[in-house]
Amino acid sequence: MILSVHQPQYLPWLGYFDKIAASDLFVFLDLPQYKKREFQNRNRVKGPQGEVWLTLPVLTKGRFDQPIREVELDPTQDWRRSHWASLELNYRKAPYWADYSGELRAFYERDWDRLCPLNMEMTLWMLAKLGISTPVKVESGIGTSTASTDRLIELCRKTGATEYLSGAGGRDYMDQARFEREGLGLRFQHYEHPVYRQQYPKTPFVPYLCALDLLFNEGPGSLGILRGKSGSAPLGGAGGAA
């Protein structure tokens, strides 16, 4: 059984979903320390001039050591209105906007206190729309007491996984020899980003956006494009850290 894991991200990119699709089980890592300026609280869409950032305001002052699952959204900022306005402005003319926008809008009409539930629920919704049926669990529901490579091995043991699928960035911090000593397989994702139809075709193609960009533009064909089974020539490899 192949296991992959990652911190919950806001509207993840294509490689995130490719890794889940290539696994037999995926685990949201909600116990590690939250890190600023990563993709746990932000991502990008395409606008007329190129990339547009959507950033969730979170409370971090004096909370340096807080785990991801405890991160709170700033209730004084109206991010739900601004994010939805940006999505509607940039994608309302996309071929499949009408197919997904109604359900997506419901996420922006709800009150959210914490970052983690929002990210996980939106990711599960996107998995369903992409047609990815890989089972998903949450680290805090499994229970771990280790960190770094030990955390990954512990999760493999507790879930019955025989192989771990890492993002490409895992090479920089993982103790790869540990997996061999533990009798566990280890491989690294090599994701080649596809080129697909985007809005504002007179502007250059923008890679590594959130997966909504693919869904709104390619609809039911999104999974095949995401997995490299259709679409134009790939742009080259990339991968996440976990």
C-alpha positions in Angstrom: 0.0 0.0 0.0 1.4 3.4 -1.0 1.0 6.3 1.5 1.4 10.0 0.8 1.0 12.9 3.2 0.9 16.7 3.2 0.0 19.7 5.3 -3.5 20.9 4.4 -3.2 23.7 1.8 -5.5 26.4 0.6 -6.8 25.4 -2.8 -3.8 23.2 -3.7 -2.0 23.0 -7.0 -2.1 20.2 -9.5 0.9 18.3 -8.1 -0.7 18.0 -4.7 -3.7 16.2 -6.3 -1.4 14.1 -8.6 0.4 12.7 -5.5 -2.9 11.8 -3.9 -4.2 10.1 -7.0 -0.9 8.0 -7.2 -1.4 6.8 -3.6 -3.6 4.2 -1.9 -4.0 6.4 1.2 -3.4 10.1 1.8 -3.0 11.7 5.3 -3.5 15.4 6.1 -0.7 16.4 8.4 -2.4 18.7 10.9 0.1 18.3 13.8 3.3 19.9 12.5 4.1 23.5 13.4 2.4 26.1 11.1 4.8 27.9 8.8 4.4 31.4 7.4 4.8 32.4 3.8 4.0 28.9 2.5 0.9 27.6 0.8 -1.1 26.6 3.9 -3.0 29.9 3.8 -2.6 31.2 0.2 -2.6 30.3 -3.4 -2.8 31.8 -6.9 -5.3 32.1 -9.7 -4.9 33.7 -13.1 -6.1 37.2 -13.8 -5.8 39.5 -16.9 -2.3 40.5 -16.0 -1.1 37.1 -14.8 -1.1 35.6 -11.3 -3.4 36.9 -8.5 -2.7 35.9 -4.9 -5.6 34.8 -2.6 -4.3 35.0 1.0 -6.2 33.8 4.1 -5.6 36.1 7.1 -4.4 34.1 10.1 -3.6 34.9 13.7 0.1 34.2 14.3 1.4 37.0 16.6 2.6 35.3 19.8 1.7 31.9 18.5 4.9 30.9 16.9 4.8 27.2 18.0 1.1 26.6 17.2 0.4 23.4 15.2 -1.5 23.8 11.9 -4.7 22.4 13.4 -4.9 25.3 15.9 -4.4 28.2 13.5 -7.3 30.6 13.6 -8.5 32.9 10.8 -8.6 36.6 11.5 -12.3 37.4 12.1 -11.7 41.1 11.5 -11.0 40.7 7.8 -13.6 40.0 5.2 -11.6 37.5 3.1 -14.6 35.5 2.1 -16.1 38.4 0.1 -12.8 39.4 -1.5 -11.7 35.9 -2.4 -15.1 35.0 -4.0 -15.1 38.3 -5.8 -11.7 37.5 -7.3 -12.7 34.0 -8.4 -15.9 35.3 -10.0 -14.2 38.2 -11.7 -11.5 36.0 -13.2 -13.4 32.8 -14.0 -17.0 33.7 -14.7 -16.4 33.4 -18.4 -14.6 30.0 -18.1 -16.3 27.1 -19.9 -17.1 25.2 -16.7 -17.6 28.1 -14.2 -21.3 27.3 -14.0 -20.7 23.6 -13.3 -18.7 24.2 -10.1 -19.3 27.8 -8.9 -22.5 27.1 -7.0 -21.0 24.5 -4.7 -17.8 26.4 -4.4 -19.6 29.5 -3.4 -21.1 27.7 -0.4 -17.6 27.5 1.2 -17.4 31.3 1.0 -20.8 31.7 2.6 -19.9 29.8 5.7 -18.2 31.1 8.9 -14.8 29.6 9.4 -13.0 29.9 12.7 -9.9 27.9 11.8 -7.7 27.4 8.8 -7.4 23.6 8.9 -11.0 22.6 8.5 -11.5 25.0 5.7 -8.5 23.7 3.8 -9.4 20.1 4.3 -13.0 20.4 3.4 -12.2 22.4 0.2 -9.6 19.8 -0.8 -12.0 17.0 -0.3 -14.5 18.8 -2.5 -11.9 19.3 -5.2 -10.9 15.7 -5.0 -14.5 14.7 -5.6 -14.8 17.1 -8.6 -11.6 15.8 -10.1 -12.7 12.2 -9.7 -9.9 11.1 -7.3 -11.2 8.5 -4.9 -8.1 7.8 -2.8 -9.1 7.4 0.9 -8.1 10.3 3.2 -7.3 10.4 6.9 -6.1 13.1 9.3 -2.9 12.7 11.3 -4.5 13.8 14.6 -7.1 11.1 14.2 -4.3 8.5 13.7 -2.1 9.8 16.5 1.7 10.4 16.1 4.4 11.2 18.6 7.4 11.7 16.4 8.7 14.2 13.8 10.5 14.4 10.4 11.4 11.0 9.0 10.3 9.2 12.2 6.8 10.7 11.7 6.5 9.4 8.2 7.7 5.9 9.3 5.3 5.9 12.2 2.4 6.8 9.8 3.4 4.0 7.5 3.4 1.5 10.4 0.0 2.7 11.8 -1.7 2.7 8.4 -0.2 -0.5 7.1 1.6 1.2 4.3 4.5 -0.7 2.6 5.7 2.2 0.5 5.9 6.0 1.0 5.5 8.4 -1.9 7.2 11.7 -1.2 7.2 15.0 -2.9 10.4 15.9 -4.7 11.5 18.2 -1.9 11.6 15.4 0.5 15.0 14.5 -0.7 16.4 17.6 1.1 15.3 16.6 4.6 14.4 12.9 4.8 16.7 10.1 6.1 16.2 7.9 3.1 18.3 5.0 4.5 15.9 4.7 7.4 13.1 3.5 5.1 15.3 0.7 3.7 16.3 -0.3 7.3 12.7 -0.4 8.2 11.8 -2.5 5.2 9.7 0.3 3.6 9.7 1.3 0.0 10.4 5.0 -0.8 9.9 6.9 -4.1 9.8 10.5 -5.0 7.2 12.3 -7.1 8.4 13.8 -10.4 5.5 16.0 -11.6 5.5 17.4 -15.1 3.1 20.3 -15.1 0.8 20.2 -18.1 -0.2 23.0 -20.4 -4.0 23.4 -20.7 -6.6 26.0 -21.7 -6.6 29.1 -19.5 -8.5 32.3 -19.4 -6.9 35.4 -21.0 -5.3 33.4 -23.8 -3.5 36.5 -25.1 -1.3 36.4 -22.0 1.4 33.7 -21.3 0.4 30.4 -19.7 0.8 30.6 -15.9 1.8 27.2 -14.3 1.5 26.1 -10.7 -1.8 27.9 -10.0 -4.5 26.4 -7.7 -6.3 23.4 -9.3 -9.5 25.5 -9.6 -7.8 27.0 -12.7 -7.8 23.6 -14.4 -11.3 22.7 -13.2 -13.0 25.9 -14.5 -11.3 25.6 -17.8 -11.3 21.9 -18.6 -14.1 20.4 -16.4 -14.5 16.6 -16.7 -11.2 16.4 -18.7 -9.3 17.8 -15.8 -8.1 14.5 -14.2 -6.6 13.2 -17.4 -4.8 16.4 -18.0 -3.6 16.6 -14.4 -2.2 13.0 -14.6 -0.5 13.8 -17.9 -2.7 11.6 -20.1 -3.8 14.5 -22.3 -3.1 18.2 -23.0 -0.1 19.8 -24.5 3.6 19.2 -23.8 4.5 19.4 -20.1 6.5 22.3 -18.7 8.9 20.2 -16.5 9.1 18.6 -13.1 8.1 20.0 -9.8 7.0 18.6 -6.4 6.0 19.4 -2.9 8.2 18.8 0.2 6.2 16.2 2.1 
